[in-house]
Amino acid sequence: MEQRENLNRGLVAIQTKTGIFLSWRLFKRECTGASETGLTGVDFDVLRNGRTIARVTQSTNYLDREGHRGDRYRVAPVLPDGVSVLGRTKRNPDNKAYADGISEEVSVWESGTNYIDVPVRKPAGGVTPAGEAYEYSLNDMSVGDVDGDGEYEYIVKWDPSNAHDVSHRGYTGHQLLDCYRLDGTLLWRLDMGPNIRSGAHYTQFMVSDFDGDGRAEMAVKTAPGTRMTRYAQDGSILSESFVTLPQRDQDAGISHQDNYVCTAEGYRQHLIRMFMDWHRHPEVVAGHWPQTLEACFGMDVRYIYPLSEADAAALADYFMDVYSPGRSPKNELRKFEGFIFEGPEYLTMFAGDGTELETIDYPFPREDDGLLWGDYSMARIEPCNRVDRFLAGVAYLDGLHPSLIMCRGYYTRTTLAAYDLVDGHFKLRWQVDSGHVPMSNPFHDDPHAGQGTDPVYGRLAGQGNHSLAVADVDGDGRMEIIYGAACVDDDGSLLYSSYDRLPDGTPAKLGHGDSMHVAHIDPDRPGFQIFNVFEGAKAAPYGYALRDAATGEVIHGTDEQGQDTGPFGVYAERDLGRCMIGDIVPGRHGLQCWVNDVYDCHGQKLEIPAPSTNQAIRWAADLTTQVIDESNYLEGEHIGKIRDLTHGIMLQPEDTLTNNGTKGNPCLVADLFGDFREEIVLRLADSSAFRIYTNTEITAHKLYTPMDDAMYRCGIAWQNNCYNQTCYTSYYFASDMDFRQVPLDK
């Protein structure tokens, strides 16, 4: 049986117009079978003020119409013999086994509505070296039981207002990570320091109980200057410490006072040094790149190599002032500042209480400022872009325990490393590296369509997305990593990398895309399916496609008579952005898929409007899918309404905001407490707190918490990657689901 968290009941009591709504967790270990409406096994007694008021058998909700704000509630499991665990405990007070699963007694939420606000300690803003002021706001979030008490703690990322996309120049404030209890107690704050740039693509923080000790850890990319502050219960500082520098770096004189953030003039000096060493570059020595920079820039040779500093400076000025603007007016390299293209990079594992367990070198160094990665090769010259695209994940690679996945790159070179945490130390399982995509001229080429230099993993290059997913796609009990249009097996081997043909018959990789969903989309088809969009436009075989997750092949659709209608994939001449799946047409078997148009799982177009593609949530009592609608962001509205085509607007939050501009993501969507339905976490407009909304509609269905489903739980861990994506259970979840197909413990 796979490792799981030892959570408490997650009982919540919420005042509604008709009474006190109660909701609590059912665990996978407590389920023994299925009925037409849900799972069977443990039932529950509901107690108000110490007195049993109801027995619930068909769900994990109850509406106490006689309840009041001042009442206190708890729930207790009912054993197979029909006796309440609570009653059995009273007769056998020394037998702790009978006490398993009894909830703590809880009060009704003070808000008097369906949300709880968790106060946070907002960091002070600052001023960049360029004199620009910035402030902080709450952003992405993850959860884990860091102290083993059965209740989640909340790990939140603070974004400065000048956080930047990888391709945008400028200084940023420090990236911060906090850990809070549900009552707002701050346990620790991690200041990433000056040498980790702030933005969606730099800091993915993976929270999981990696060593199985019952307390969650957190892994994150760090650098010199990364500092942890731990707090006592009263808010005073318990300890402050920088991450441990490897002995090699200490011997080299590296310290936590080092600052590798480049200025505009510092970048110019970097170019001069790079040009002076041009004749020594391995690609030049090997004859793969032109022998002179003039040949790279399409000009007559003027200088003698090796270049003198003066000649290298002249070429650097020509490159910044003439060549680059000639490629694109957006290439303003004289203003290139705020990036980090040199200096050490680390990977640190922190215990749940914030203490450092181990710091090691990041598995794949940057090597350069992006020259080898293709950052200088396109019309848009973007140093430090493709080289600094990071992803991370958690996967049960052995089917039993969570492993850490750390990645770098997906537009060109692609790398992944898998680690276990053993006795407080990183233990490498495997590494995957496509190698760089060869270029004939690093200043004028297109490396996106090519393969990497590695003879095995070269096909992996350029296939990744802004996120990843994990699932047991081949049915062997161990998870694979779905890396966009490619898939890495649990042992690190390349399961597949998907190619197809353009309309003229030319073979081409499916390539990079912004959005991907891995789930049981067609419940009548074995295994998982993948629905994703691709960014290659005319250069990609599909703008979007439904694929078999086990093989990567595009699935053929069928019409209403069951006739083959060809590949369920649409060629597009432009980047289609995002896509989504879900049960938005109740009664239509299988999940629907949409970009601009809505299709059923067999590829049949449905004449209904396409909902938002930002993010989905399982909010409704009837097991359908809702979307978090950020459609009015251009008018400055960022409130993240929950709606669907059947119920309309089901939640319209007030005084809250979503994150990341056009992405419109909440801080988190996850089943945090109560029954199996997901909560939505949003930041207050002033970031003084984060707000957790839950649904108080009674459901007639009974399911264990999806946090007990390893695939879903891993998805919650990787949700904070870059462009936050919806995560899915390992079973078909929809209004017409067959509960007999929900996996149970054997």
C-alpha positions in Angstrom: 0.0 0.0 0.0 1.3 3.4 -0.9 2.4 5.8 1.8 -0.3 8.3 2.9 -0.7 11.2 5.3 -2.2 10.5 8.7 -4.8 13.2 8.6 -7.5 13.9 11.1 -11.2 14.1 10.2 -11.0 17.6 8.9 -14.4 18.3 10.4 -15.8 21.8 9.7 -19.0 23.4 11.0 -20.5 26.3 9.1 -23.5 28.4 9.6 -26.0 28.5 6.7 -29.5 30.0 6.3 -31.0 26.6 7.2 -28.8 25.4 10.0 -25.3 24.3 10.7 -23.6 22.4 7.9 -21.1 19.7 8.9 -18.6 18.1 6.6 -15.7 15.7 7.3 -13.2 13.3 5.7 -13.6 9.6 4.9 -10.4 7.7 4.4 -9.5 5.2 1.8 -8.7 2.6 4.4 -12.2 2.8 5.7 -14.0 1.9 2.5 -14.9 -1.7 1.6 -17.2 -1.5 -1.4 -19.5 0.6 -3.5 -23.2 1.4 -4.0 -25.0 3.3 -6.7 -24.3 6.7 -5.1 -20.9 6.2 -3.4 -18.6 4.1 -1.4 -19.5 1.9 1.5 -17.7 0.9 4.7 -17.5 3.1 7.8 -20.6 5.2 8.7 -20.6 8.1 11.2 -22.4 9.3 14.3 -22.7 13.1 14.6 -22.6 14.7 18.0 -23.7 18.1 19.1 -22.4 19.3 22.5 -21.5 15.7 23.4 -24.9 14.2 22.5 -25.4 12.0 19.4 -27.9 13.6 17.1 -27.7 11.6 13.8 -26.2 8.6 12.1 -24.9 9.3 8.5 -24.5 6.4 6.1 -24.7 7.8 2.6 -22.3 10.8 2.7 -19.9 12.7 4.9 -22.2 15.8 5.3 -24.9 16.6 7.7 -27.2 19.7 8.1 -28.1 20.2 11.7 -31.3 22.3 11.4 -31.5 22.6 15.1 -27.9 23.9 15.5 -26.7 27.3 16.6 -23.5 29.3 16.4 -22.4 28.5 19.9 -22.7 24.7 19.5 -19.7 22.3 19.3 -19.6 19.2 17.1 -17.7 16.0 16.5 -18.1 12.9 14.5 -17.2 9.3 15.3 -16.9 6.3 13.0 -19.4 3.4 13.4 -17.8 0.0 13.4 -19.0 -2.8 11.1 -21.0 -4.3 14.0 -23.0 -1.0 14.1 -21.4 0.3 17.4 -20.0 3.8 17.4 -16.3 3.9 18.0 -17.0 6.7 20.5 -19.3 4.4 22.5 -16.9 1.5 22.4 -14.1 3.8 23.6 -16.2 4.8 26.7 -16.5 1.1 27.6 -12.8 0.5 26.9 -11.0 3.7 27.7 -7.6 2.1 27.7 -8.0 0.6 24.3 -6.6 3.4 22.0 -7.4 1.4 18.9 -11.1 2.1 19.3 -10.4 5.8 19.4 -9.0 5.9 15.9 -10.9 8.3 13.6 -12.8 10.2 16.2 -12.7 13.9 15.3 -11.7 16.7 17.6 -14.6 18.8 18.8 -15.0 21.9 16.6 -16.8 25.2 16.9 -18.8 26.8 14.1 -16.7 29.1 11.9 -16.6 32.6 13.2 -17.1 34.1 9.8 -20.7 33.1 9.8 -20.4 32.1 6.1 -18.7 29.5 3.9 -15.1 30.8 4.2 -12.3 31.1 6.8 -9.7 33.8 6.7 -6.1 32.8 7.7 -4.2 35.9 8.8 -0.6 36.2 7.5 2.4 38.3 8.2 2.8 40.4 5.1 6.5 41.2 4.4 7.7 44.8 4.1 8.4 45.9 0.5 11.6 47.4 -0.7 13.4 49.3 -3.4 15.5 47.8 -6.3 19.0 49.0 -7.3 17.2 50.9 -10.1 15.2 52.9 -7.5 11.9 51.1 -8.1 9.7 50.4 -5.1 7.9 47.1 -4.7 5.4 45.5 -2.4 4.4 41.9 -1.7 1.3 39.9 -2.4 0.3 36.3 -1.7 0.7 33.9 -4.6 1.0 30.1 -5.0 0.5 27.7 -2.2 1.0 24.1 -1.2 0.0 22.1 1.9 1.5 19.4 4.1 1.3 18.2 7.7 4.6 19.5 8.8 4.3 18.7 12.5 2.4 15.3 12.3 -0.7 16.5 14.1 -3.1 15.4 11.4 -3.9 18.9 10.2 -2.5 20.6 7.1 -0.1 23.6 7.3 0.0 26.1 4.5 3.2 26.9 2.6 2.7 30.1 0.7 4.8 32.0 -1.8 5.1 35.8 -1.6 5.6 37.5 -4.9 7.1 41.0 -5.1 5.1 43.4 -7.4 8.1 43.4 -9.7 8.3 39.7 -10.1 9.1 39.0 -13.8 8.5 36.4 -16.4 11.8 34.8 -17.5 11.8 36.7 -20.7 11.3 40.1 -19.1 14.2 42.2 -18.0 14.4 44.1 -14.7 15.3 43.7 -11.0 13.0 41.8 -8.7 12.5 41.7 -4.9 13.4 38.6 -3.0 11.2 35.6 -3.3 9.8 34.5 0.0 8.1 31.3 1.3 6.1 31.1 4.5 4.6 28.2 6.5 1.4 28.9 8.5 -0.9 26.9 10.7 -4.6 27.3 10.0 -4.9 29.7 12.9 -2.3 32.1 11.3 0.7 31.0 13.4 3.8 31.6 11.3 6.2 28.7 11.7 9.0 29.8 9.4 9.9 32.1 6.5 12.4 31.3 3.8 14.0 34.3 2.1 15.4 33.0 -1.2 17.9 35.8 -1.2 19.2 38.0 -4.1 20.4 35.1 -6.2 17.0 33.5 -6.9 15.0 35.7 -9.2 11.3 36.2 -8.5 8.7 35.0 -11.0 6.5 32.1 -11.9 9.3 30.0 -13.5 12.0 30.1 -10.9 10.7 28.7 -7.6 8.7 25.5 -7.6 8.5 24.3 -4.0 7.6 20.6 -3.5 5.9 19.6 -0.2 5.6 16.0 0.7 6.5 13.5 3.4 9.5 12.3 1.5 11.0 10.1 4.2 7.8 8.7 5.6 8.2 9.9 9.2 4.7 11.4 9.3 5.8 15.0 8.8 6.1 16.8 5.5 9.3 18.2 4.1 9.9 20.9 1.5 12.4 20.8 -1.4 13.3 24.0 -3.3 16.1 25.4 -5.5 18.3 27.7 -3.4 21.5 29.8 -3.8 24.0 31.7 -1.7 22.0 34.2 0.4 19.0 31.9 1.0 18.1 32.3 4.6 15.6 30.5 6.9 14.0 32.1 9.9 12.1 29.9 12.3 9.6 31.4 14.8 8.4 30.5 18.2 4.7 30.2 19.1 4.7 33.8 20.4 6.1 35.1 17.1 9.6 35.7 18.3 12.5 34.5 16.3 13.6 31.0 17.2 16.6 30.8 14.9 18.0 32.3 11.7 20.4 30.5 9.4 21.6 30.5 5.8 21.6 27.3 3.8 24.9 25.3 4.1 27.4 26.1 1.3 29.1 23.0 -0.1 32.7 22.8 1.2 34.0 23.3 -2.4 32.3 26.6 -2.6 33.5 27.7 0.8 37.0 26.8 -0.2 36.5 28.9 -3.3 35.7 32.0 -1.2 31.9 32.0 -2.0 29.9 33.5 0.8 26.3 34.4 1.5 27.1 38.0 0.9 27.8 37.4 -2.8 25.3 39.0 -5.2 25.3 37.6 -8.8 22.5 39.9 -10.1 23.7 41.6 -13.2 23.6 45.3 -13.9 23.3 46.6 -17.5 27.0 47.4 -17.6 27.7 44.1 -15.9 25.9 42.3 -18.8 28.0 44.3 -21.3 31.2 43.2 -19.5 29.9 39.6 -19.6 29.5 39.8 -23.4 33.0 41.2 -23.8 34.4 38.3 -21.8 32.3 35.8 -23.8 33.5 37.2 -27.1 37.1 37.3 -26.0 36.8 33.5 -25.3 35.0 32.8 -28.6 37.8 30.8 -30.1 37.9 28.5 -27.0 34.2 27.7 -27.0 33.8 23.9 -27.5 31.2 24.3 -30.3 33.6 26.6 -32.1 36.6 24.3 -31.6 34.5 21.4 -32.8 33.6 23.3 -36.0 29.8 23.3 -35.2 29.7 27.1 -34.9 31.3 29.8 -37.0 34.9 30.5 -36.2 34.3 34.2 -36.0 31.6 36.4 -34.5 31.4 38.4 -37.7 30.3 35.3 -39.5 27.6 34.7 -36.8 26.4 38.3 -37.4 26.6 38.2 -41.2 29.3 40.8 -41.6 32.8 40.8 -43.1 35.6 39.7 -40.8 37.3 42.8 -39.2 39.2 41.4 -36.2 42.0 39.0 -35.4 41.2 36.1 -33.1 41.8 35.7 -30.2 40.0 39.0 -29.8 41.6 41.7 -27.8 39.5 43.3 -25.1 39.0 46.4 -27.2 37.9 44.4 -30.3 35.6 42.3 -28.2 34.1 45.5 -26.7 33.5 46.8 -30.2 31.8 43.6 -31.3 29.7 43.6 -28.1 28.6 47.2 -28.8 27.7 46.2 -32.4 25.8 43.2 -31.1 23.7 45.3 -28.7 23.2 48.4 -30.8 23.0 47.1 -34.4 22.6 43.4 -34.7 20.1 42.7 -32.0 17.7 45.6 -32.7 17.9 44.6 -36.4 16.5 41.2 -35.4 13.7 42.7 -33.3 13.0 46.2 -32.0 12.2 44.5 -28.6 15.8 43.5 -28.2 16.9 46.3 -25.9 20.1 44.7 -24.5 21.5 48.0 -23.2 18.7 47.7 -20.6 19.4 44.1 -19.7 19.6 43.9 -15.9 18.2 42.0 -13.0 19.1 38.5 -14.3 21.4 35.9 -12.7 23.6 34.1 -15.3 26.4 32.9 -13.0 27.0 31.8 -9.5 26.2 28.5 -7.6 22.8 26.9 -7.7 21.7 24.5 -5.0 18.8 22.1 -4.1 17.8 22.1 -0.4 15.5 19.8 1.6 14.0 21.4 4.6 12.2 19.5 7.4 8.7 20.5 8.3 9.9 22.7 11.1 12.1 24.7 8.8 15.4 23.1 9.8 17.8 22.3 6.9 18.3 18.6 6.2 20.7 18.8 3.3 21.9 21.2 0.6 23.4 19.8 -2.6 24.3 21.2 -6.0 21.4 21.7 -8.3 21.5 18.6 -10.5 21.9 20.4 -13.8 24.0 23.6 -13.8 23.1 26.4 -16.2 26.4 26.1 -18.1 26.0 29.6 -19.6 23.6 32.4 -19.9 21.5 30.6 -22.5 23.7 30.6 -25.5 23.8 26.8 -25.7 20.0 26.7 -24.9 19.0 28.9 -27.9 18.4 32.1 -26.0 20.4 34.2 -28.6 19.2 32.3 -31.7 15.7 33.6 -32.4 14.5 37.0 -33.5 13.7 37.8 -29.9 17.1 37.6 -28.2 16.4 36.6 -24.6 19.4 35.7 -22.5 18.6 33.7 -19.4 15.2 32.6 -20.7 15.2 29.0 -21.9 18.1 28.1 -19.6 16.1 29.2 -16.5 12.8 27.3 -17.1 12.3 25.1 -14.1 9.8 22.4 -13.2 9.4 20.1 -10.3 7.1 17.3 -9.1 6.4 14.5 -6.7 5.9 10.9 -8.0 5.5 7.5 -6.5 8.2 6.0 -8.7 8.3 2.7 -6.8 4.6 2.7 -6.3 5.0 3.0 -2.5 6.9 6.2 -1.6 7.0 9.7 -2.9 10.1 10.8 -4.8 11.2 14.3 -5.7 11.5 15.3 -9.4 13.6 18.4 -10.2 13.8 19.6 -13.8 15.4 22.3 -16.0 14.4 23.2 -19.5 11.7 22.3 -21.9 11.9 24.5 -25.0 15.2 23.0 -26.1 17.5 21.0 -23.8 15.4 19.1 -21.2 16.7 17.6 -18.0 15.1 15.7 -15.1 16.5 14.2 -11.9 14.7 12.0 -9.3 15.6 11.8 -5.7 14.6 9.9 -2.6 15.1 11.3 0.9 16.9 8.7 3.0 18.2 9.4 6.5 18.0 13.1 5.9 20.0 13.0 2.7 19.2 13.1 -1.0 19.6 9.8 -2.7 19.7 10.1 -6.5 17.5 7.6 -8.4 18.2 8.7 -11.9 19.0 11.6 -14.2 17.7 12.3 -17.7 19.3 14.8 -20.1 18.4 15.3 -23.7 21.6 17.2 -24.4 21.6 20.6 -26.2 19.9 20.9 -29.5 22.7 21.5 -32.1 22.7 24.8 -33.9 24.7 26.0 -36.9 24.8 29.5 -35.6 23.8 30.3 -32.0 22.9 33.9 -33.0 20.7 32.9 -36.0 19.0 29.6 -35.9 15.8 27.8 -34.6 16.6 25.0 -32.2 13.0 24.3 -31.2 12.4 21.7 -33.9 15.6 19.7 -33.4 16.6 16.9 -31.2 19.2 16.9 -28.4 22.6 15.4 -28.7 22.0 12.4 -26.4 21.5 9.2 -28.4 18.7 8.0 -26.1 17.1 11.1 -24.6 17.7 13.5 -27.5 14.0 13.1 -28.6 12.9 14.5 -25.3 14.2 18.0 -26.2 11.6 20.7 -26.8 8.6 18.6 -25.8 8.0 20.0 -22.3 5.2 22.3 -21.0 5.1 25.0 -18.3 4.0 22.2 -16.0 4.2 18.4 -15.8 1.9 15.6 -14.5 2.5 12.2 -13.0 0.4 9.0 -13.4 0.8 5.3 -13.7 0.3 5.3 -17.5 1.5 1.8 -18.2 -0.4 0.1 -15.3 2.7 -1.4 -13.6 1.9 0.2 -10.2 4.6 2.8 -10.5 4.2 6.4 -11.7 5.6 8.0 -14.9 6.3 11.7 -15.5 4.3 13.1 -18.4 6.6 15.9 -19.6 4.3 17.6 -22.1 4.5 15.6 -25.4 6.9 13.1 -23.9 6.8 10.6 -21.0 9.6 9.4 -18.7 9.1 5.9 -17.2 9.4 5.3 -13.5 13.0 4.0 -13.9 14.1 7.1 -15.9 13.9 5.5 -19.3 12.2 7.3 -22.1 8.8 5.7 -22.5 8.0 7.9 -25.6 8.4 11.2 -27.2 5.5 12.1 -29.5 6.0 13.0 -33.2 3.4 13.1 -36.0 3.2 14.7 -39.5 2.4 18.2 -40.7 -0.3 18.5 -43.4 2.4 18.2 -46.1 3.6 14.9 -44.6 6.7 16.3 -42.9 7.4 14.6 -39.6 7.5 17.0 -36.6 7.5 16.8 -32.9 4.2 17.7 -31.1 6.4 20.2 -29.1 5.8 22.6 -26.3 2.4 23.7 -25.1 1.0 25.8 -22.3 -1.7 23.5 -20.9 -2.1 19.7 -20.4 -4.6 17.4 -18.6 -4.0 13.8 -17.7 -7.1 11.8 -16.5 -9.6 9.1 -17.3 -11.2 11.3 -20.0 -12.9 8.4 -21.8 -13.9 5.9 -19.0 -14.6 3.2 -21.6 -11.1 3.3 -22.8 -8.3 1.5 -20.8 -5.9 3.7 -19.0 -5.4 7.5 -19.0 -5.7 10.0 -21.7 -4.0 13.3 -22.3 -5.6 16.4 -23.7 -3.2 19.3 -24.4 -2.6 22.2 -26.7 0.6 22.9 -28.6 2.4 26.2 -29.3 4.2 25.4 -32.5 1.3 26.8 -34.7 2.1 25.9 -38.4 5.3 24.0 -37.3 3.3 21.6 -35.1 1.2 18.6 -36.3 -1.7 19.7 -34.0 -3.0 22.8 -32.2 -4.6 20.4 -29.7 -5.1 16.7 -29.5 -6.4 13.9 -27.3 -3.7 11.3 -26.8 -3.3 7.9 -25.2 -1.2 8.4 -22.1 0.5 5.0 -22.4 1.8 5.5 -25.9 1.5 9.2 -26.6 -0.4 8.5 -29.8 -3.3 10.6 -30.9 -6.6 8.8 -30.3 -9.0 8.4 -33.2 -12.5 9.7 -32.6 -15.7 8.0 -33.5 -19.1 9.3 -34.6 -22.5 8.4 -33.1 -22.6 5.2 -35.1 -19.1 4.2 -33.8 -17.3 4.8 -37.1 -13.7 6.0 -37.1 -13.5 9.7 -37.8 -9.7 10.0 -37.8 -7.4 11.5 -35.2 -9.0 13.6 -32.4 -6.6 16.4 -33.1 -6.9 19.7 -34.9 -4.2 21.4 -36.9 -3.9 25.1 -36.1 -1.8 28.0 -37.5 -1.5 29.8 -34.3 -0.7 29.2 -30.6 -4.0 28.3 -28.9 -3.0 29.0 -25.3 -4.8 26.9 -22.8 -7.3 24.0 -22.8 -9.5 22.3 -20.3 -11.4 19.1 -19.6 -14.3 18.2 -17.3 -17.8 17.0 -16.9 -19.7 20.1 -18.0 -22.5 18.3 -19.8 -24.2 16.1 -17.2 -25.5 12.9 -18.7 -22.9 12.9 -21.5 -20.6 9.9 -20.8 -17.0 10.8 -20.5 -15.3 14.2 -19.9 -15.6 17.0 -22.3 -12.6 18.7 -23.9 -12.4 22.3 -25.0 -10.2 25.1 -26.3 -12.4 27.4 -28.4 -14.9 24.6 -29.1 -16.3 21.9 -26.9 -15.9 18.2 -27.8 -17.0 15.0 -26.2 -14.4 12.4 -25.4 -14.9 10.8 -28.8 -14.2 13.9 -30.8 -17.7 14.9 -31.5 -18.2 18.7 -31.5 -20.9 19.9 -29.1 -22.9 23.0 -29.8 -22.4 24.7 -26.5 -20.2 27.6 -25.5 -16.7 26.9 -24.3 -16.2 27.8 -20.6 -13.1 29.3 -19.2 -9.8 27.4 -19.6 -8.0 28.9 -16.6 -8.5 26.2 -14.0 -11.2 23.7 -13.0 -12.6 22.7 -9.6 -14.8 19.9 -8.4 -17.1 22.1 -6.4 -20.7 20.9 -7.0 -22.6 18.3 -5.0 -23.5 16.3 -8.2 -19.8 15.5 -9.1 -19.8 17.7 -12.2 -16.9 20.0 -13.0 -16.8 23.8 -12.6 -14.4 26.4 -13.8 -12.7 29.3 -12.1 -13.7 32.1 -14.5 -11.2 34.9 -14.8 -12.7 36.2 -18.1 -12.9 39.9 -17.0 -9.2 40.4 -16.1 -8.8 43.0 -18.8 -11.2 45.2 -17.0 -9.3 44.7 -13.8 -11.6 42.1 -12.3 -9.6 39.2 -10.7 -12.2 37.7 -8.4 -12.2 34.1 -9.6 -15.9 33.2 -9.9 -16.8 29.5 -9.8 -19.4 28.7 -12.5 -20.5 26.2 -15.0 -23.1 25.9 -17.8 -25.6 24.1 -15.7 -25.6 25.8 -12.3 -24.4 29.2 -13.4 -22.4 31.2 -10.9 -21.9 29.0 -7.8 -19.5 31.2 -5.9 -18.7 34.9 -6.4 -15.9 35.7 -3.9 -15.7 39.2 -2.5 -12.6 41.2 -1.5 -10.3 38.6 -3.0 -8.0 38.4 -6.0 -6.6 35.6 -8.2 -2.9 35.5 -9.2 -0.6 35.8 -12.1 -2.4 38.2 -14.4 -4.0 36.5 -17.4 -3.5 33.1 -15.8 -6.1 33.9 -13.1 -5.1 31.2 -10.7 -6.2 30.9 -7.1 -3.5 30.3 -4.5 -4.6 26.7 -4.5 -7.4 24.3 -5.4 -7.4 21.2 -3.3 -9.5 19.0 -0.9 -8.3 20.6 2.3 -10.9 19.6 4.7 -14.5 18.4 4.9 -15.8 15.9 2.3 -14.3 15.0 -1.0 -15.0 18.3 -2.8 -12.3 20.8 -3.4 -11.8 24.1 -1.6 -10.6 27.2 -3.4 -7.9 29.4 -1.7 -7.7 33.1 -2.7 -5.7 36.0 -1.3 -7.5 39.0 0.2 -7.1 42.1 -1.9 -4.6 43.5 0.5 -2.8 40.2 1.1 -3.5 40.5 4.9 -4.9 36.9 4.8 -5.7 34.1 2.5 -9.3 32.9 2.3 -10.5 29.3 2.0 -13.9 28.8 0.6 -15.8 25.5 0.9 -19.1 24.3 -0.5 -22.0 24.0 2.0 -24.4 22.2 -0.4 -25.3 18.7 0.9 -24.1 16.0 -1.4 -25.7 12.6 -1.6 -22.4 11.0 -2.6 -19.8 9.3 -0.4 -16.1 9.2 -1.4 -12.9 9.2 0.4 -10.8 12.3 0.4 -8.9 12.5 -2.9 -5.8 13.4 -0.8 -5.7 9.6 -0.2 -5.4 9.1 -3.9 -1.7 9.2 -4.7 -2.1 10.6 -8.2 -4.3 13.5 -7.0 -2.0 14.1 -3.9 1.0 14.4 -6.2 -0.9 16.8 -8.3 -1.5 19.1 -5.4 2.2 19.1 -4.8 3.1 20.1 -8.4 0.2 22.5 -8.9 2.4 25.5 -8.1 4.5 24.9 -11.2 4.7 27.9 -13.5 1.2 27.9 -15.2 -0.8 26.2 -12.5 -2.8 23.3 -13.8 -5.7 21.3 -12.6 -4.9 17.9 -11.1 -6.9 14.7 -11.3 -7.7 11.5 -9.5 -6.5 8.1 -10.7 -10.2 7.2 -11.3 -12.9 8.6 -13.5 -14.6 11.4 -11.6 -17.9 12.7 -13.0 -21.6 12.8 -12.4 -22.0 9.4 -14.1 -19.1 7.7 -12.4 -19.2 4.0 -11.5 -18.2 3.9 -7.9 -17.1 0.3 -8.3 -14.2 1.6 -10.3 -12.8 3.7 -7.5 -9.7 1.9 -6.2 -9.9 0.6 -2.6 -7.3 -0.9 -0.4 -6.9 -4.6 -0.9 
